[in-house]
């Protein structure tokens, strides 16, 4: 999930526009464009009353990802959801309340 300005296969005009856009951003807004954020969204319903509903950001490393998890990866421009094939049935029946 590389941003446009970091990809070698993008047109030079698109990369130039991206660099111009990023150069005007503050550091906290520019960091996810280089190092995306990933959060585990498979356990959103298991929070206590005093805990935040927003899950903590986890490192982009295979040791922090499980096969049974569902993860949101975002870089400030795009957002992707990753899940194991078996987790799709869980997601549709439990989280979205659709028939299995």
N, CA, C and O atoms as a GROMACS GRO file, in nm:
protein
  400
    1UNK      N    1   0.084  -0.117   0.000
    1UNK     CA    2   0.000   0.000   0.000
    1UNK      C    3   0.089   0.124   0.000
    1UNK      O    4   0.076   0.210   0.087
    2UNK      N    5   0.177   0.133  -0.095
    2UNK     CA    6   0.263   0.250  -0.105
    2UNK      C    7   0.183   0.367  -0.158
    2UNK      O    8   0.097   0.352  -0.244
    3UNK      N    9   0.213   0.483  -0.105
    3UNK     CA   10   0.150   0.605  -0.154
    3UNK      C   11   0.204   0.639  -0.292
    3UNK      O   12   0.312   0.594  -0.331
    4UNK      N   13   0.129   0.718  -0.365
    4UNK     CA   14   0.162   0.751  -0.503
    4UNK      C   15   0.302   0.808  -0.518
    4UNK      O   16   0.374   0.772  -0.611
    5UNK      N   17   0.342   0.895  -0.429
    5UNK     CA   18   0.473   0.958  -0.440
    5UNK      C   19   0.589   0.866  -0.412
    5UNK      O   20   0.703   0.901  -0.443
    6UNK      N   21   0.564   0.750  -0.354
    6UNK     CA   22   0.670   0.656  -0.320
    6UNK      C   23   0.680   0.540  -0.418
    6UNK      O   24   0.767   0.454  -0.403
    7UNK      N   25   0.593   0.537  -0.518
    7UNK     CA   26   0.592   0.427  -0.614
    7UNK      C   27   0.672   0.462  -0.738
    7UNK      O   28   0.662   0.574  -0.789
    8UNK      N   29   0.749   0.369  -0.788
    8UNK     CA   30   0.827   0.391  -0.909
    8UNK      C   31   0.744   0.374  -1.036
    8UNK      O   32   0.783   0.424  -1.142
    9UNK      N   33   0.630   0.306  -1.026
    9UNK     CA   34   0.550   0.279  -1.145
    9UNK      C   35   0.444   0.385  -1.171
    9UNK      O   36   0.363   0.370  -1.263
   10UNK      N   37   0.442   0.492  -1.093
   10UNK     CA   38   0.346   0.601  -1.114
   10UNK      C   39   0.404   0.703  -1.212
   10UNK      O   40   0.525   0.713  -1.229
   11UNK      N   41   0.315   0.778  -1.275
   11UNK     CA   42   0.360   0.885  -1.365
   11UNK      C   43   0.429   0.993  -1.284
   11UNK      O   44   0.394   1.017  -1.168
   12UNK      N   45   0.526   1.059  -1.344
   12UNK     CA   46   0.602   1.162  -1.275
   12UNK      C   47   0.511   1.278  -1.234
   12UNK      O   48   0.534   1.340  -1.130
   13UNK      N   49   0.409   1.308  -1.314
   13UNK     CA   50   0.315   1.415  -1.278
   13UNK      C   51   0.238   1.381  -1.151
   13UNK      O   52   0.219   1.467  -1.065
   14UNK      N   53   0.193   1.256  -1.140
   14UNK     CA   54   0.121   1.214  -1.020
   14UNK      C   55   0.211   1.217  -0.897
   14UNK      O   56   0.169   1.256  -0.789
   15UNK      N   57   0.335   1.175  -0.915
   15UNK     CA   58   0.430   1.179  -0.804
   15UNK      C   59   0.459   1.323  -0.762
   15UNK      O   60   0.470   1.352  -0.642
   16UNK      N   61   0.472   1.412  -0.858
   16UNK     CA   62   0.498   1.554  -0.827
   16UNK      C   63   0.381   1.616  -0.752
   16UNK      O   64   0.401   1.693  -0.658
   17UNK      N   65   0.260   1.585  -0.793
   17UNK     CA   66   0.140   1.636  -0.723
   17UNK      C   67   0.138   1.583  -0.580
   17UNK      O   68   0.108   1.658  -0.487
   18UNK      N   69   0.170   1.455  -0.562
   18UNK     CA   70   0.171   1.396  -0.427
   18UNK      C   71   0.276   1.464  -0.339
   18UNK      O   72   0.248   1.496  -0.224
   19UNK      N   73   0.396   1.485  -0.392
   19UNK     CA   74   0.503   1.548  -0.314
   19UNK      C   75   0.464   1.690  -0.277
   19UNK      O   76   0.491   1.734  -0.165
   20UNK      N   77   0.401   1.763  -0.368
   20UNK     CA   78   0.354   1.898  -0.338
   20UNK      C   79   0.248   1.895  -0.229
   20UNK      O   80   0.248   1.980  -0.140
   21UNK      N   81   0.158   1.799  -0.234
   21UNK     CA   82   0.054   1.784  -0.133
   21UNK      C   83   0.114   1.752   0.004
   21UNK      O   84   0.078   1.814   0.104
   22UNK      N   85   0.206   1.656   0.009
   22UNK     CA   86   0.265   1.612   0.135
   22UNK      C   87   0.352   1.721   0.197
   22UNK      O   88   0.357   1.733   0.320
   23UNK      N   89   0.417   1.799   0.117
   23UNK     CA   90   0.507   1.902   0.171
   23UNK      C   91   0.433   2.008   0.251
   23UNK      O   92   0.494   2.078   0.332
   24UNK      N   93   0.303   2.022   0.229
   24UNK     CA   94   0.226   2.122   0.304
   24UNK      C   95   0.158   2.063   0.428
   24UNK      O   96   0.094   2.137   0.503
   25UNK      N   97   0.170   1.932   0.451
   25UNK     CA   98   0.106   1.867   0.565
   25UNK      C   99   0.192   1.879   0.690
   25UNK      O  100   0.314   1.892   0.684
   26UNK      N  101   0.125   1.874   0.804
   26UNK     CA  102   0.199   1.866   0.930
   26UNK      C  103   0.259   1.725   0.943
   26UNK      O  104   0.216   1.632   0.874
   27UNK      N  105   0.356   1.711   1.030
   27UNK     CA  106   0.423   1.581   1.047
   27UNK      C  107   0.326   1.470   1.087
   27UNK      O  108   0.333   1.362   1.029
   28UNK      N  109   0.235   1.491   1.185
   28UNK     CA  110   0.144   1.381   1.221
   28UNK      C  111   0.054   1.336   1.105
   28UNK      O  112   0.015   1.219   1.100
   29UNK      N  113   0.021   1.425   1.014
   29UNK     CA  114  -0.062   1.386   0.899
   29UNK      C  115   0.021   1.322   0.788
   29UNK      O  116  -0.032   1.244   0.710
   30UNK      N  117   0.149   1.354   0.780
   30UNK     CA  118   0.234   1.300   0.674
   30UNK      C  119   0.290   1.162   0.708
   30UNK      O  120   0.317   1.084   0.617
   31UNK      N  121   0.307   1.132   0.834
   31UNK     CA  122   0.368   1.004   0.873
   31UNK      C  123   0.291   0.883   0.819
   31UNK      O  124   0.354   0.791   0.766
   32UNK      N  125   0.156   0.878   0.830
   32UNK     CA  126   0.086   0.759   0.776
   32UNK      C  127   0.101   0.741   0.625
   32UNK      O  128   0.083   0.630   0.575
   33UNK      N  129   0.135   0.846   0.553
   33UNK     CA  130   0.157   0.832   0.409
   33UNK      C  131   0.283   0.752   0.380
   33UNK      O  132   0.295   0.692   0.273
   34UNK      N  133   0.376   0.751   0.473
   34UNK     CA  134   0.500   0.675   0.458
   34UNK      C  135   0.495   0.544   0.536
   34UNK      O  136   0.542   0.441   0.488
   35UNK      N  137   0.437   0.547   0.655
   35UNK     CA  138   0.426   0.430   0.742
   35UNK      C  139   0.278   0.414   0.782
   35UNK      O  140   0.233   0.474   0.879
   36UNK      N  141   0.202   0.332   0.706
   36UNK     CA  142   0.058   0.319   0.731
   36UNK      C  143   0.026   0.269   0.871
   36UNK      O  144   0.109   0.206   0.938
   37UNK      N  145  -0.096   0.298   0.914
   37UNK     CA  146  -0.144   0.252   1.046
   37UNK      C  147  -0.230   0.128   1.025
   37UNK      O  148  -0.305   0.118   0.928
   38UNK      N  149  -0.217   0.032   1.118
   38UNK     CA  150  -0.299  -0.089   1.113
   38UNK      C  151  -0.364  -0.108   1.250
   38UNK      O  152  -0.299  -0.098   1.354
   39UNK      N  153  -0.494  -0.137   1.247
   39UNK     CA  154  -0.568  -0.163   1.370
   39UNK      C  155  -0.645  -0.293   1.354
   39UNK      O  156  -0.693  -0.325   1.245
   40UNK      N  157  -0.656  -0.367   1.463
   40UNK     CA  158  -0.734  -0.490   1.464
   40UNK      C  159  -0.880  -0.453   1.489
   40UNK      O  160  -0.913  -0.392   1.591
   41UNK      N  161  -0.967  -0.489   1.396
   41UNK     CA  162  -1.109  -0.454   1.412
   41UNK      C  163  -1.196  -0.575   1.442
   41UNK      O  164  -1.318  -0.564   1.445
   42UNK      N  165  -1.135  -0.691   1.464
   42UNK     CA  166  -1.213  -0.812   1.490
   42UNK      C  167  -1.264  -0.818   1.634
   42UNK      O  168  -1.348  -0.903   1.664
   43UNK      N  169  -1.218  -0.734   1.721
   43UNK     CA  170  -1.264  -0.738   1.860
   43UNK      C  171  -1.318  -0.602   1.906
   43UNK      O  172  -1.297  -0.563   2.020
   44UNK      N  173  -1.385  -0.532   1.817
   44UNK     CA  174  -1.439  -0.400   1.853
   44UNK      C  175  -1.550  -0.410   1.957
   44UNK      O  176  -1.566  -0.318   2.038
   45UNK      N  177  -1.625  -0.518   1.957
   45UNK     CA  178  -1.737  -0.531   2.050
   45UNK      C  179  -1.697  -0.574   2.190
   45UNK      O  180  -1.784  -0.583   2.277
   46UNK      N  181  -1.569  -0.599   2.214
   46UNK     CA  182  -1.528  -0.651   2.343
   46UNK      C  183  -1.464  -0.544   2.433
   46UNK      O  184  -1.381  -0.577   2.518
   47UNK      N  185  -1.500  -0.420   2.415
   47UNK     CA  186  -1.444  -0.312   2.495
   47UNK      C  187  -1.526  -0.292   2.622
   47UNK      O  188  -1.648  -0.312   2.623
   48UNK      N  189  -1.458  -0.250   2.728
   48UNK     CA  190  -1.525  -0.215   2.853
   48UNK      C  191  -1.584  -0.075   2.839
   48UNK      O  192  -1.553  -0.003   2.743
   49UNK      N  193  -1.670  -0.036   2.933
   49UNK     CA  194  -1.734   0.094   2.925
   49UNK      C  195  -1.637   0.211   2.929
   49UNK      O  196  -1.660   0.313   2.865
   50UNK      N  197  -1.528   0.197   3.003
   50UNK     CA  198  -1.434   0.307   3.018
   50UNK      C  199  -1.322   0.306   2.913
   50UNK      O  200  -1.238   0.396   2.914
   51UNK      N  201  -1.319   0.208   2.823
   51UNK     CA  202  -1.217   0.200   2.720
   51UNK      C  203  -1.264   0.270   2.593
   51UNK      O  204  -1.384   0.281   2.566
   52UNK      N  205  -1.168   0.316   2.514
   52UNK     CA  206  -1.197   0.380   2.387
   52UNK      C  207  -1.248   0.277   2.287
   52UNK      O  208  -1.203   0.162   2.287
   53UNK      N  209  -1.340   0.317   2.202
   53UNK     CA  210  -1.388   0.228   2.096
   53UNK      C  211  -1.287   0.218   1.983
   53UNK      O  212  -1.292   0.125   1.903
   54UNK      N  213  -1.196   0.314   1.975
   54UNK     CA  214  -1.093   0.311   1.872
   54UNK      C  215  -0.981   0.219   1.919
   54UNK      O  216  -0.918   0.246   2.022
   55UNK      N  217  -0.956   0.110   1.847
   55UNK     CA  218  -0.851   0.017   1.890
   55UNK      C  219  -0.713   0.080   1.873
   55UNK      O  220  -0.695   0.170   1.791
   56UNK      N  221  -0.616   0.031   1.948
   56UNK     CA  222  -0.480   0.086   1.935
   56UNK      C  223  -0.416   0.045   1.803
   56UNK      O  224  -0.450  -0.059   1.746
   57UNK      N  225  -0.325   0.127   1.755
   57UNK     CA  226  -0.250   0.096   1.635
   57UNK      C  227  -0.150  -0.014   1.668
   57UNK      O  228  -0.082  -0.008   1.770
   58UNK      N  229  -0.141  -0.114   1.579
   58UNK     CA  230  -0.046  -0.222   1.600
   58UNK      C  231   0.065  -0.213   1.496
   58UNK      O  232   0.042  -0.164   1.386
   59UNK      N  233   0.185  -0.260   1.529
   59UNK     CA  234   0.297  -0.254   1.435
   59UNK      C  235   0.270  -0.336   1.308
   59UNK      O  236   0.199  -0.436   1.311
   60UNK      N  237   0.328  -0.290   1.199
   60UNK     CA  238   0.315  -0.360   1.071
   60UNK      C  239   0.415  -0.475   1.067
   60UNK      O  240   0.519  -0.466   1.002
   61UNK      N  241   0.382  -0.580   1.136
   61UNK     CA  242   0.470  -0.695   1.148
   61UNK      C  243   0.385  -0.821   1.155
   61UNK      O  244   0.277  -0.820   1.214
   62UNK      N  245   0.434  -0.929   1.097
   62UNK     CA  246   0.358  -1.054   1.096
   62UNK      C  247   0.339  -1.111   1.236
   62UNK      O  248   0.245  -1.187   1.259
   63UNK      N  249   0.425  -1.077   1.329
   63UNK     CA  250   0.410  -1.130   1.465
   63UNK      C  251   0.294  -1.065   1.540
   63UNK      O  252   0.255  -1.115   1.645
   64UNK      N  253   0.239  -0.957   1.489
   64UNK     CA  254   0.125  -0.891   1.552
   64UNK      C  255  -0.006  -0.920   1.480
   64UNK      O  256  -0.110  -0.866   1.518
   65UNK      N  257  -0.002  -1.003   1.378
   65UNK     CA  258  -0.120  -1.036   1.297
   65UNK      C  259  -0.151  -1.184   1.314
   65UNK      O  260  -0.062  -1.268   1.306
   66UNK      N  261  -0.278  -1.216   1.338
   66UNK     CA  262  -0.318  -1.356   1.348
   66UNK      C  263  -0.405  -1.393   1.228
   66UNK      O  264  -0.466  -1.306   1.166
   67UNK      N  265  -0.409  -1.520   1.197
   67UNK     CA  266  -0.489  -1.567   1.084
   67UNK      C  267  -0.638  -1.547   1.107
   67UNK      O  268  -0.714  -1.538   1.011
   68UNK      N  269  -0.680  -1.541   1.232
   68UNK     CA  270  -0.822  -1.528   1.264
   68UNK      C  271  -0.866  -1.382   1.274
   68UNK      O  272  -0.983  -1.356   1.303
   69UNK      N  273  -0.778  -1.288   1.251
   69UNK     CA  274  -0.811  -1.147   1.270
   69UNK      C  275  -0.861  -1.078   1.146
   69UNK      O  276  -0.847  -1.126   1.034
   70UNK      N  277  -0.920  -0.962   1.170
   70UNK     CA  278  -0.964  -0.872   1.064
   70UNK      C  279  -0.897  -0.738   1.094
   70UNK      O  280  -0.908  -0.687   1.205
   71UNK      N  281  -0.828  -0.683   0.994
   71UNK     CA  282  -0.744  -0.566   1.018
   71UNK      C  283  -0.776  -0.454   0.919
   71UNK      O  284  -0.805  -0.478   0.802
   72UNK      N  285  -0.771  -0.333   0.970
   72UNK     CA  286  -0.789  -0.213   0.890
   72UNK      C  287  -0.652  -0.149   0.872
   72UNK      O  288  -0.583  -0.120   0.969
   73UNK      N  289  -0.614  -0.127   0.747
   73UNK     CA  290  -0.486  -0.065   0.714
   73UNK      C  291  -0.517   0.065   0.642
   73UNK      O  292  -0.585   0.065   0.540
   74UNK      N  293  -0.466   0.177   0.696
   74UNK     CA  294  -0.493   0.306   0.633
   74UNK      C  295  -0.367   0.390   0.632
   74UNK      O  296  -0.283   0.384   0.722
   75UNK      N  297  -0.355   0.470   0.526
   75UNK     CA  298  -0.236   0.551   0.510
   75UNK      C  299  -0.266   0.701   0.496
   75UNK      O  300  -0.180   0.777   0.453
   76UNK      N  301  -0.384   0.743   0.532
   76UNK     CA  302  -0.420   0.883   0.518
   76UNK      C  303  -0.487   0.914   0.386
   76UNK      O  304  -0.555   1.016   0.374
   77UNK      N  305  -0.470   0.828   0.286
   77UNK     CA  306  -0.534   0.845   0.156
   77UNK      C  307  -0.631   0.731   0.127
   77UNK      O  308  -0.742   0.753   0.079
   78UNK      N  309  -0.587   0.610   0.156
   78UNK     CA  310  -0.664   0.489   0.125
   78UNK      C  311  -0.684   0.408   0.252
   78UNK      O  312  -0.612   0.424   0.350
   79UNK      N  313  -0.783   0.321   0.246
   79UNK     CA  314  -0.814   0.236   0.360
   79UNK      C  315  -0.849   0.097   0.306
   79UNK      O  316  -0.936   0.084   0.219
   80UNK      N  317  -0.783  -0.005   0.357
   80UNK     CA  318  -0.807  -0.143   0.315
   80UNK      C  319  -0.842  -0.228   0.437
   80UNK      O  320  -0.792  -0.204   0.547
   81UNK      N  321  -0.926  -0.328   0.416
   81UNK     CA  322  -0.960  -0.423   0.520
   81UNK      C  323  -0.907  -0.560   0.476
   81UNK      O  324  -0.934  -0.605   0.365
   82UNK      N  325  -0.831  -0.625   0.564
   82UNK     CA  326  -0.774  -0.756   0.537
   82UNK      C  327  -0.832  -0.857   0.634
   82UNK      O  328  -0.845  -0.831   0.754
   83UNK      N  329  -0.868  -0.974   0.580
   83UNK     CA  330  -0.916  -1.082   0.666
   83UNK      C  331  -0.886  -1.216   0.601
   83UNK      O  332  -0.869  -1.226   0.480
   84UNK      N  333  -0.878  -1.317   0.684
   84UNK     CA  334  -0.862  -1.454   0.638
   84UNK      C  335  -0.994  -1.498   0.575
   84UNK      O  336  -1.100  -1.449   0.615
   85UNK      N  337  -0.990  -1.587   0.479
   85UNK     CA  338  -1.111  -1.629   0.408
   85UNK      C  339  -1.220  -1.678   0.503
   85UNK      O  340  -1.337  -1.646   0.484
   86UNK      N  341  -1.183  -1.756   0.604
   86UNK     CA  342  -1.282  -1.808   0.698
   86UNK      C  343  -1.345  -1.698   0.783
   86UNK      O  344  -1.457  -1.713   0.832
   87UNK      N  345  -1.274  -1.589   0.800
   87UNK     CA  346  -1.325  -1.480   0.882
   87UNK      C  347  -1.435  -1.402   0.810
   87UNK      O  348  -1.510  -1.329   0.876
   88UNK      N  349  -1.446  -1.415   0.677
   88UNK     CA  350  -1.549  -1.341   0.605
   88UNK      C  351  -1.688  -1.385   0.650
   88UNK      O  352  -1.777  -1.301   0.664
   89UNK      N  353  -1.708  -1.514   0.673
   89UNK     CA  354  -1.838  -1.562   0.721
   89UNK      C  355  -1.868  -1.504   0.858
   89UNK      O  356  -1.981  -1.463   0.885
   90UNK      N  357  -1.768  -1.502   0.946
   90UNK     CA  358  -1.785  -1.441   1.079
   90UNK      C  359  -1.821  -1.294   1.066
   90UNK      O  360  -1.910  -1.245   1.136
   91UNK      N  361  -1.753  -1.224   0.977
   91UNK     CA  362  -1.778  -1.081   0.959
   91UNK      C  363  -1.919  -1.054   0.909
   91UNK      O  364  -1.986  -0.964   0.959
   92UNK      N  365  -1.964  -1.131   0.812
   92UNK     CA  366  -2.096  -1.106   0.757
   92UNK      C  367  -2.208  -1.146   0.853
   92UNK      O  368  -2.311  -1.080   0.858
   93UNK      N  369  -2.189  -1.253   0.929
   93UNK     CA  370  -2.296  -1.298   1.017
   93UNK      C  371  -2.297  -1.227   1.152
   93UNK      O  372  -2.403  -1.196   1.205
   94UNK      N  373  -2.180  -1.199   1.207
   94UNK     CA  374  -2.172  -1.140   1.341
   94UNK      C  375  -2.169  -0.988   1.337
   94UNK      O  376  -2.249  -0.922   1.403
   95UNK      N  377  -2.079  -0.932   1.260
   95UNK     CA  378  -2.061  -0.787   1.261
   95UNK      C  379  -2.168  -0.717   1.179
   95UNK      O  380  -2.220  -0.613   1.220
   96UNK      N  381  -2.202  -0.772   1.063
   96UNK     CA  382  -2.299  -0.705   0.976
   96UNK      C  383  -2.439  -0.767   0.985
   96UNK      O  384  -2.531  -0.718   0.920
   97UNK      N  385  -2.456  -0.872   1.064
   97UNK     CA  386  -2.586  -0.937   1.088
   97UNK      C  387  -2.654  -0.981   0.958
   97UNK      O  388  -2.775  -0.966   0.942
   98UNK      N  389  -2.576  -1.036   0.866
   98UNK     CA  390  -2.631  -1.091   0.742
   98UNK      C  391  -2.641  -1.242   0.756
   98UNK      O  392  -2.562  -1.302   0.829
   99UNK      N  393  -2.736  -1.306   0.686
   99UNK     CA  394  -2.745  -1.453   0.696
   99UNK      C  395  -2.623  -1.519   0.637
   99UNK      O  396  -2.569  -1.474   0.536
  100UNK      N  397  -2.578  -1.628   0.701
  100UNK     CA  398  -2.457  -1.701   0.658
  100UNK      C  399  -2.488  -1.787   0.543
  100UNK      O  400  -2.400  -1.856   0.493
   0.00000   0.00000   0.00000
